[in-house]
Amino acid sequence: MNMMEMFLALMAIMLFTTLSLTYNQAIWRQTDYINNATMVVQASQICHSILDEADAKLFSNQIEFTDIVDTYNFTDTQSYPHLPVTFTVSCVATDCDSLGQDLETPNPNSLFKRIEVSVSGPTALRYPYKMKRLYTKTFM
């Protein structure tokens, strides 16, 4: 093997090493994107589950409309066996007007209630994931 063949073999090794590093970095970046998306989807599912629970309890008359504010004011942590993270769930229920704006003074007989759920936790959620729903009393 002469000098030129050794040089070409060295250049080939450098080329394939560079290509493999580039592909490896791209794969890790895509894995991070998928993990971050998984955390956002899980936070969305947590919010939906709490708001859907409130819907179900109202429709089945398990709670009264006036009890929403007392029932849905809490802070909790949730973790799942399939995800190695812990989510902090904060739920705030308030009396509001028809546009969802807070009332100046709480009114237990208000016709409108708002539940806002905020989920935070892992670094993939750069900002807390928030979802809110406005409830209207329909039976007088």
Summary of the structure (lengths in Angstrom):
residues: 140
radius of gyration: 26.1
end to end distance: 95.2
largest distance: 96.1
contacts: 342
relative contact order: 0.14
helix: 46%
strand: 28%
